[in-house]
Amino acid sequence: MAGRLLLRTCTATLQLRSHVAARCSQRAMSTLKGIPTDEEQATGLERRALQALKQGKDPYSMLKPKHHAGTKEDPHIVPCIGTKRLVGCLCEEDNTAIVWFWLHEGNAQRCPSCGSHYKLVYHELPH
């Protein structure tokens, strides 16, 4: 008699567990859309950044900068929120000394050591 009672109790417990587990997984995937994408879940600054990237903008300079030759016709672009900025130039690849100079708004300017051209471009902050 005790064996039958124990067998019924174990069977009922296993049925309850399988029923509860099935209900949980059913509840988790009950939405028709499935798992939301990053765009659907994003909020705040992350959402603004994703929307700007969809439009082709780079609001927080997250993408790799475009390569410029450094010539007078195609100078290196330096973003700035003011009218002048301090720029450091590594004139050669294995150079250990940085050549610092002030870059002012207007025409492209040359590095005093190697001759690369740099141009200051006004950059508005996104927020």
MODELLER restraints for C-alpha pairs under 7 A, 6 or more apart:
rsr = mdl.restraints
at = mdl.atoms
rsr.add(forms.Gaussian(group=physical.xy_distance, feature=features.Distance(at['CA:39:A'], at['CA:47:A']), mean=6.88, stdev=0.5))
rsr.add(forms.Gaussian(group=physical.xy_distance, feature=features.Distance(at['CA:49:A'], at['CA:59:A']), mean=6.52, stdev=0.5))
rsr.add(forms.Gaussian(group=physical.xy_distance, feature=features.Distance(at['CA:52:A'], at['CA:58:A']), mean=6.71, stdev=0.5))
rsr.add(forms.Gaussian(group=physical.xy_distance, feature=features.Distance(at['CA:52:A'], at['CA:59:A']), mean=6.66, stdev=0.5))
rsr.add(forms.Gaussian(group=physical.xy_distance, feature=features.Distance(at['CA:59:A'], at['CA:126:A']), mean=5.96, stdev=0.5))
rsr.add(forms.Gaussian(group=physical.xy_distance, feature=features.Distance(at['CA:68:A'], at['CA:74:A']), mean=6.06, stdev=0.5))
rsr.add(forms.Gaussian(group=physical.xy_distance, feature=features.Distance(at['CA:68:A'], at['CA:75:A']), mean=6.21, stdev=0.5))
rsr.add(forms.Gaussian(group=physical.xy_distance, feature=features.Distance(at['CA:68:A'], at['CA:76:A']), mean=5.33, stdev=0.5))
rsr.add(forms.Gaussian(group=physical.xy_distance, feature=features.Distance(at['CA:69:A'], at['CA:75:A']), mean=6.40, stdev=0.5))
rsr.add(forms.Gaussian(group=physical.xy_distance, feature=features.Distance(at['CA:69:A'], at['CA:76:A']), mean=6.92, stdev=0.5))
rsr.add(forms.Gaussian(group=physical.xy_distance, feature=features.Distance(at['CA:70:A'], at['CA:76:A']), mean=5.07, stdev=0.5))
rsr.add(forms.Gaussian(group=physical.xy_distance, feature=features.Distance(at['CA:70:A'], at['CA:116:A']), mean=5.06, stdev=0.5))
rsr.add(forms.Gaussian(group=physical.xy_distance, feature=features.Distance(at['CA:70:A'], at['CA:117:A']), mean=4.88, stdev=0.5))
rsr.add(forms.Gaussian(group=physical.xy_distance, feature=features.Distance(at['CA:70:A'], at['CA:118:A']), mean=6.69, stdev=0.5))
rsr.add(forms.Gaussian(group=physical.xy_distance, feature=features.Distance(at['CA:71:A'], at['CA:116:A']), mean=6.24, stdev=0.5))
rsr.add(forms.Gaussian(group=physical.xy_distance, feature=features.Distance(at['CA:71:A'], at['CA:117:A']), mean=5.46, stdev=0.5))
rsr.add(forms.Gaussian(group=physical.xy_distance, feature=features.Distance(at['CA:72:A'], at['CA:108:A']), mean=6.85, stdev=0.5))
rsr.add(forms.Gaussian(group=physical.xy_distance, feature=features.Distance(at['CA:72:A'], at['CA:117:A']), mean=5.78, stdev=0.5))
rsr.add(forms.Gaussian(group=physical.xy_distance, feature=features.Distance(at['CA:75:A'], at['CA:108:A']), mean=6.68, stdev=0.5))
rsr.add(forms.Gaussian(group=physical.xy_distance, feature=features.Distance(at['CA:75:A'], at['CA:117:A']), mean=4.89, stdev=0.5))
rsr.add(forms.Gaussian(group=physical.xy_distance, feature=features.Distance(at['CA:75:A'], at['CA:118:A']), mean=4.99, stdev=0.5))
rsr.add(forms.Gaussian(group=physical.xy_distance, feature=features.Distance(at['CA:75:A'], at['CA:119:A']), mean=5.98, stdev=0.5))
rsr.add(forms.Gaussian(group=physical.xy_distance, feature=features.Distance(at['CA:76:A'], at['CA:117:A']), mean=6.25, stdev=0.5))
rsr.add(forms.Gaussian(group=physical.xy_distance, feature=features.Distance(at['CA:76:A'], at['CA:118:A']), mean=4.63, stdev=0.5))
rsr.add(forms.Gaussian(group=physical.xy_distance, feature=features.Distance(at['CA:76:A'], at['CA:119:A']), mean=6.10, stdev=0.5))
rsr.add(forms.Gaussian(group=physical.xy_distance, feature=features.Distance(at['CA:77:A'], at['CA:118:A']), mean=6.08, stdev=0.5))
rsr.add(forms.Gaussian(group=physical.xy_distance, feature=features.Distance(at['CA:77:A'], at['CA:119:A']), mean=5.20, stdev=0.5))
rsr.add(forms.Gaussian(group=physical.xy_distance, feature=features.Distance(at['CA:77:A'], at['CA:120:A']), mean=6.23, stdev=0.5))
rsr.add(forms.Gaussian(group=physical.xy_distance, feature=features.Distance(at['CA:77:A'], at['CA:121:A']), mean=6.59, stdev=0.5))
rsr.add(forms.Gaussian(group=physical.xy_distance, feature=features.Distance(at['CA:78:A'], at['CA:118:A']), mean=6.87, stdev=0.5))
rsr.add(forms.Gaussian(group=physical.xy_distance, feature=features.Distance(at['CA:78:A'], at['CA:119:A']), mean=5.96, stdev=0.5))
rsr.add(forms.Gaussian(group=physical.xy_distance, feature=features.Distance(at['CA:78:A'], at['CA:120:A']), mean=4.93, stdev=0.5))
rsr.add(forms.Gaussian(group=physical.xy_distance, feature=features.Distance(at['CA:78:A'], at['CA:121:A']), mean=5.95, stdev=0.5))
rsr.add(forms.Gaussian(group=physical.xy_distance, feature=features.Distance(at['CA:79:A'], at['CA:120:A']), mean=6.05, stdev=0.5))
rsr.add(forms.Gaussian(group=physical.xy_distance, feature=features.Distance(at['CA:79:A'], at['CA:121:A']), mean=5.00, stdev=0.5))
rsr.add(forms.Gaussian(group=physical.xy_distance, feature=features.Distance(at['CA:79:A'], at['CA:122:A']), mean=5.82, stdev=0.5))
rsr.add(forms.Gaussian(group=physical.xy_distance, feature=features.Distance(at['CA:79:A'], at['CA:123:A']), mean=5.36, stdev=0.5))
rsr.add(forms.Gaussian(group=physical.xy_distance, feature=features.Distance(at['CA:80:A'], at['CA:120:A']), mean=6.63, stdev=0.5))
rsr.add(forms.Gaussian(group=physical.xy_distance, feature=features.Distance(at['CA:80:A'], at['CA:121:A']), mean=6.11, stdev=0.5))
rsr.add(forms.Gaussian(group=physical.xy_distance, feature=features.Distance(at['CA:80:A'], at['CA:122:A']), mean=5.12, stdev=0.5))
rsr.add(forms.Gaussian(group=physical.xy_distance, feature=features.Distance(at['CA:80:A'], at['CA:123:A']), mean=5.33, stdev=0.5))
rsr.add(forms.Gaussian(group=physical.xy_distance, feature=features.Distance(at['CA:81:A'], at['CA:122:A']), mean=5.66, stdev=0.5))
rsr.add(forms.Gaussian(group=physical.xy_distance, feature=features.Distance(at['CA:81:A'], at['CA:123:A']), mean=5.40, stdev=0.5))
rsr.add(forms.Gaussian(group=physical.xy_distance, feature=features.Distance(at['CA:81:A'], at['CA:124:A']), mean=6.19, stdev=0.5))
rsr.add(forms.Gaussian(group=physical.xy_distance, feature=features.Distance(at['CA:83:A'], at['CA:104:A']), mean=6.08, stdev=0.5))
rsr.add(forms.Gaussian(group=physical.xy_distance, feature=features.Distance(at['CA:83:A'], at['CA:105:A']), mean=5.26, stdev=0.5))
rsr.add(forms.Gaussian(group=physical.xy_distance, feature=features.Distance(at['CA:84:A'], at['CA:102:A']), mean=6.78, stdev=0.5))
rsr.add(forms.Gaussian(group=physical.xy_distance, feature=features.Distance(at['CA:84:A'], at['CA:103:A']), mean=5.51, stdev=0.5))
rsr.add(forms.Gaussian(group=physical.xy_distance, feature=features.Distance(at['CA:84:A'], at['CA:104:A']), mean=4.36, stdev=0.5))
rsr.add(forms.Gaussian(group=physical.xy_distance, feature=features.Distance(at['CA:84:A'], at['CA:105:A']), mean=5.98, stdev=0.5))
rsr.add(forms.Gaussian(group=physical.xy_distance, feature=features.Distance(at['CA:85:A'], at['CA:102:A']), mean=5.74, stdev=0.5))
rsr.add(forms.Gaussian(group=physical.xy_distance, feature=features.Distance(at['CA:85:A'], at['CA:103:A']), mean=5.27, stdev=0.5))
rsr.add(forms.Gaussian(group=physical.xy_distance, feature=features.Distance(at['CA:85:A'], at['CA:104:A']), mean=6.64, stdev=0.5))
rsr.add(forms.Gaussian(group=physical.xy_distance, feature=features.Distance(at['CA:86:A'], at['CA:100:A']), mean=6.84, stdev=0.5))
rsr.add(forms.Gaussian(group=physical.xy_distance, feature=features.Distance(at['CA:86:A'], at['CA:101:A']), mean=5.81, stdev=0.5))
rsr.add(forms.Gaussian(group=physical.xy_distance, feature=features.Distance(at['CA:86:A'], at['CA:102:A']), mean=4.55, stdev=0.5))
rsr.add(forms.Gaussian(group=physical.xy_distance, feature=features.Distance(at['CA:86:A'], at['CA:103:A']), mean=6.07, stdev=0.5))
rsr.add(forms.Gaussian(group=physical.xy_distance, feature=features.Distance(at['CA:87:A'], at['CA:100:A']), mean=5.65, stdev=0.5))
rsr.add(forms.Gaussian(group=physical.xy_distance, feature=features.Distance(at['CA:87:A'], at['CA:101:A']), mean=5.55, stdev=0.5))
rsr.add(forms.Gaussian(group=physical.xy_distance, feature=features.Distance(at['CA:87:A'], at['CA:102:A']), mean=6.09, stdev=0.5))
rsr.add(forms.Gaussian(group=physical.xy_distance, feature=features.Distance(at['CA:87:A'], at['CA:103:A']), mean=6.53, stdev=0.5))
rsr.add(forms.Gaussian(group=physical.xy_distance, feature=features.Distance(at['CA:88:A'], at['CA:98:A']), mean=5.87, stdev=0.5))
rsr.add(forms.Gaussian(group=physical.xy_distance, feature=features.Distance(at['CA:88:A'], at['CA:99:A']), mean=5.48, stdev=0.5))
rsr.add(forms.Gaussian(group=physical.xy_distance, feature=features.Distance(at['CA:88:A'], at['CA:100:A']), mean=4.42, stdev=0.5))
rsr.add(forms.Gaussian(group=physical.xy_distance, feature=features.Distance(at['CA:88:A'], at['CA:101:A']), mean=6.60, stdev=0.5))
rsr.add(forms.Gaussian(group=physical.xy_distance, feature=features.Distance(at['CA:89:A'], at['CA:98:A']), mean=5.66, stdev=0.5))
rsr.add(forms.Gaussian(group=physical.xy_distance, feature=features.Distance(at['CA:89:A'], at['CA:99:A']), mean=5.14, stdev=0.5))
rsr.add(forms.Gaussian(group=physical.xy_distance, feature=features.Distance(at['CA:89:A'], at['CA:100:A']), mean=6.42, stdev=0.5))
rsr.add(forms.Gaussian(group=physical.xy_distance, feature=features.Distance(at['CA:90:A'], at['CA:98:A']), mean=5.25, stdev=0.5))
rsr.add(forms.Gaussian(group=physical.xy_distance, feature=features.Distance(at['CA:90:A'], at['CA:99:A']), mean=6.54, stdev=0.5))
rsr.add(forms.Gaussian(group=physical.xy_distance, feature=features.Distance(at['CA:91:A'], at['CA:114:A']), mean=5.56, stdev=0.5))
rsr.add(forms.Gaussian(group=physical.xy_distance, feature=features.Distance(at['CA:103:A'], at['CA:109:A']), mean=6.96, stdev=0.5))
rsr.add(forms.Gaussian(group=physical.xy_distance, feature=features.Distance(at['CA:103:A'], at['CA:120:A']), mean=6.64, stdev=0.5))
rsr.add(forms.Gaussian(group=physical.xy_distance, feature=features.Distance(at['CA:104:A'], at['CA:120:A']), mean=6.54, stdev=0.5))
rsr.add(forms.Gaussian(group=physical.xy_distance, feature=features.Distance(at['CA:105:A'], at['CA:120:A']), mean=5.46, stdev=0.5))
rsr.add(forms.Gaussian(group=physical.xy_distance, feature=features.Distance(at['CA:107:A'], at['CA:119:A']), mean=6.53, stdev=0.5))
rsr.add(forms.Gaussian(group=physical.xy_distance, feature=features.Distance(at['CA:108:A'], at['CA:117:A']), mean=6.00, stdev=0.5))
rsr.add(forms.Gaussian(group=physical.xy_distance, feature=features.Distance(at['CA:108:A'], at['CA:118:A']), mean=5.30, stdev=0.5))
rsr.add(forms.Gaussian(group=physical.xy_distance, feature=features.Distance(at['CA:108:A'], at['CA:119:A']), mean=4.34, stdev=0.5))
rsr.add(forms.Gaussian(group=physical.xy_distance, feature=features.Distance(at['CA:109:A'], at['CA:117:A']), mean=5.37, stdev=0.5))
rsr.add(forms.Gaussian(group=physical.xy_distance, feature=features.Distance(at['CA:109:A'], at['CA:118:A']), mean=5.35, stdev=0.5))
rsr.add(forms.Gaussian(group=physical.xy_distance, feature=features.Distance(at['CA:109:A'], at['CA:119:A']), mean=6.34, stdev=0.5))
rsr.add(forms.Gaussian(group=physical.xy_distance, feature=features.Distance(at['CA:110:A'], at['CA:116:A']), mean=5.41, stdev=0.5))
rsr.add(forms.Gaussian(group=physical.xy_distance, feature=features.Distance(at['CA:110:A'], at['CA:117:A']), mean=4.42, stdev=0.5))
rsr.add(forms.Gaussian(group=physical.xy_distance, feature=features.Distance(at['CA:110:A'], at['CA:118:A']), mean=6.27, stdev=0.5))
rsr.add(forms.Gaussian(group=physical.xy_distance, feature=features.Distance(at['CA:111:A'], at['CA:117:A']), mean=6.36, stdev=0.5))
